[in-house]
């Protein structure tokens, strides 16, 4: 079988398409014939040895897959050959087949295609945990979403609207703004690309404050980080929650006096650790996501698909912040 693997520390251009032995299921495992693998921000980090977990090389990146079970270990009773499933792996998904712990699997509902199914777990799983468990979202609140046209950003727009919130989407271009509007954003703020000096930061804070309204945002959903975080935090209202999701623009330094003046919280959202610590709560969240999908309240935007041999291009596009919605590698 084929796998797109990392043999050395580096960018997407270092990945090679290898012929490798097909896996067999170990204890508690199944083998999934991968149909689709969604590309996510951790894929850009793990090949550069910048992620929290550093797998032994050579390894295939790709942590979010959908596919069909091809083989089942003798001790696995809840799944059978032919079941359509999705799973979070950490890595290994950019391969034609992968061995997966049975406990990591979720069934794909009827009528959901493989690229869509592969785009649910990490983005929407992160966001439902962020907005509900960490953000205490409630109907009628205002949510400011940074990076609102990416995969995670669009999930935040859709879920916040599904929970009855008013959503302000912050993006870097008018094109991305239109995508966020179509997903349900009530208002759009265009922020500058590149370096943001003190004056630009003050101006951006003013734009955020004008968009969220006089009472401020109840939640900031911060996928971007860098120099964008402080202006967003300044737009929070009294006892607001600034949710920290990721840092593609860099790790910010926040003046803590702002949290005192607003009596607000900065809350981390580490979905991967949450799934390990609270697996049953995570399963409840994922079940709710599929209910929302069936009801038409969320709909992952798969903007582009790539064959396995071009998986590095998909990672590069996401790394360069050029992606709109989800990028997915398909095996057929």
N, C-alpha and C positions, 0 to 999 in steps of 0.2 A: 504494500500500500504506500501511498505518498503522504508526506508530512512536510510542512514549511517550518524549518527549524533554525534556532539560534545556536551557532557554534562558538561565537565570540562576542564580547561586549561591544555594542554599537547600535547604530540606527537601523531602520527597516531595510536599508540597502545591503546589510550583512546577512540577511536571511537567505537560506538555500532550500530548494525543493529536493528532498531526499527520498529515496526508496528505502523503506524500513519494514521490519517484520510486523505483522498484524498482532495486536494484543490478544491475550486470552483472559477471561474473567478470573480474578482472584477471589478469595473468600469475601462474601458480601458485595460482590461487584456484578455488573453487567457490562457487555461490550455494545456500544452504540455506533451504528453506521451514521456518521455525521452528515447531515443534509445542509446545515447552515451554521455559521459561526459569526456572531456579531462582534464588531471591533469596538473596544472601549478604551478609555484613557489609560488604565493600568497596563494595557498592551504596549503603549509607547514607553512606559517606564521600565517594565520588567526586562526588556531586551537590552536596556542600558544599565542594568543593575541598580536602578534607582527606586525600585518598589520595595515595600516592606518585606516581601518574601523573595528569595533568590533561589530558584530551582537549579539543580545540577544540570550542566550542559552535557550534550546537546538537548534542547527542549523546544517544543512548539509553543509559541504564545497562543492566546485565544482562550478566554475563560468562560464564554457564554455560548452554549450550543443547543441546537435542536436536531433530532434525528430519530432513527428507528432502532429498537433493541434487536441485536443480531445473535447474542449469546447470553446465557444467564448461569451464574454459579449455582451449584446444587443447594446451597443454603439460602438462596433468595426465593421467597415465595410470593412476594407482592407484585412481581413483574413477570412478563412473559415475552418470548420472541414475537416481534411484530408490533409491540406497543410503541406509540409515538410519544416521545418524551422531550423535555428540556432539562438542562442541568447547568449549574455553576461549577467550574472546574478549578479555578485559579490559573491554570495554564494547560496546554495540550490540545486545545480545540481546533487548531489549524492543521488538521489531519483527517484522513478519510475515515478512520475508526479510532475510538478511544475507550479505554476501560474506565468505568465510573462507579463510585460507591452508590449502591442502590438508595441509600438514605438521602442522596443529593437530588434525586429525580422528582420531577413533577410531570403529570400527564398533560398532554396537549389536548385541549377541547376540540371536538369535532368542528370542522369548518375553518380552523385557524391554520394558515399555511406556515411552512417551516421558517422562512425569513422573519415573519411577524413574531412567531413563537420565540425565536432566538433573540428577539429585541425587547423582551418583557422583563426578564429577571433582574438584571443589574440596574438598568435605568429606572424603571418603574418601581422595582423593589427598593432601591435606594430612596426614591422620592416618597413613596407611601410611608416608609419608616421615618423619613425626615419630617414630612409635614404633620403626620399624625402622632408618632411616638415622641419626637423631639421638638416639634414646632407647636403642638397643641392647637392645630388649625381649627377654626370654627366658622360657621356660616356668617357672612357679612364682613369678615376681616379683609384686609388689604395685604397682598403678597407681592413683593418686588423680586423678580427672578432675573439674576444675571446670567448671561449666556443663554438666552431664552430660545434660541433656534437650534441648539445642539440636541443630541438625543436625550440627555438628562434634563436639559432646560425645557424641551417640549413636554416631557413627562410631568414636569412641575407645573407648567401652564395648564395642561389638561386636568391633572388631579386637583389642583387648587380650584379650578372652575367647577369640577365635579362636586367639591365640598362646599360650594356656594360662596367662594371668595371673589373679590375683585382683584384682577391680576394686571400688574405693570411689567411688561417684558423689556429688558435691557439687552441690546444687541449692538453689533459693530457696523452694520450696513442696513440700508433701506430694504434690500432684498431679504435679508434675514428677518427684518421687522415684519414684512408681509407674511412670512412663514409663521411667525409667532402669532400674528393676528388671526390667521386661518385656524390656528390651534385653539383660539379663544381669548387671547390677551386683549384686555380692554383698552390699554394704552401702551405706546411704545416710546422708549427713550433710546436714542442713538448715542453711544459713547465713542470716544476717539480710540483709534488704534495706536500702538506704540507708546512712547514715553508720556507720562502724565506728570507735569510739574505742579507746584503748589497752587498756582492760579487756575490751571485746568482742573485740578482736584476740587477746588472751591466751586468752580462753575458747574462741574458734574454733580456735586452734592446739591446745588440749587436746582438742577434739572430733575434729579430724583425726588427732591422734596415737593416740587411743583406737581409732579406726576402722581405721587402717592396721596397728596392732599394734606390739609392743615393739621390733621391729627397724627400724621406719620404712618409708616407701614407697621403692620403687626408682625410681619415675618419678612426677613430678607433671606432668599434662597441663593446662597453664594457658591456658584460652581467655578468661578473664575479666579478669585483671589487677587494678588498683586495690588497695584495702585487703585483698583476699582473697589476694594473692600471698604476702605474708610469712608469714601463718599456715600456708599450704600448704607453703612452703619449710621451715618449722620442723618439719614432719612427715616430711621426708626422712630416710632412713637414711644410713649411711656410704657414701660414693661414689655417692649417688643423683644423678639427673638431673632438673632442673627445666626442662621444655620450654616455651618462650615462644611462644604462638600468636597472641594478640590482646589487645586492651585495651578492650572495651566499658565497663568500669568505671573506666577511666583508666590512665595509665602509672604503675606503682608505683616507689617508691624502696626498694631492698633494702639492708639493712646487710650489707656484704660480709664482716664477721667470721663470719657464719653459714656462708658457703661454706668458710672455713678450718676451723671447728670440726667440720664434717661431712665435710670433704674432698669436697664435692659440686660439681657443675657446674650452671651456668645456660646453657642452649643455645637459641639462636634457631632457629625453624622457619619459613623463608621459602620456601614451596612454589613460588610464582611464579618466583622467581629460580632455584630448583633445576631447574624444568622447562626453562628456557632454557639453563642451564649443563650439565645432564646429561639430555638428551632421551631417550636410549636407556634409561637407568636408570629414568626416569619411565615409559616405555612398558612396561617389565618390571613395574613396580609396578601400573600400570593393568590389565595382563593378569592379574596375581595377584588383583586386586580382582574381576574378572569371574569368575574361577574360584571365589572365595569366595562370590560372589553365587549362582552356579549350584549350589554345595554347600549353600546355605541358611545359611551362617555369618554373612552380613551381609544386611541388608534395609532400605534407606533408608525412613524413616518420612516420607511426604508427608502432613502433617497437614491441609493446606488448599490449595486451588487458587483462583486468581483469574483473571478475564478480563483482557485487555490494558489495557482502560480503567481497571481498578482496581489496576493494578500499583503505583501509589503507596501504596495501602493496605497492600500486602504489605511494602513497604520500611519503612513507618512501624511496622508491627507488629514487625518484626525489630529496628528501631532502639530501640523501647521495651522490648525484652527480654521480649516477650509470646509469642514463637514457641516452639512445641514441635515438634521435628523440623524438616522442611524445608517452606518455603512456595514454591509454584511458580505461575508465571503460564503459562496455557495459551492457545493461539491459536484453538482450535476450540471 
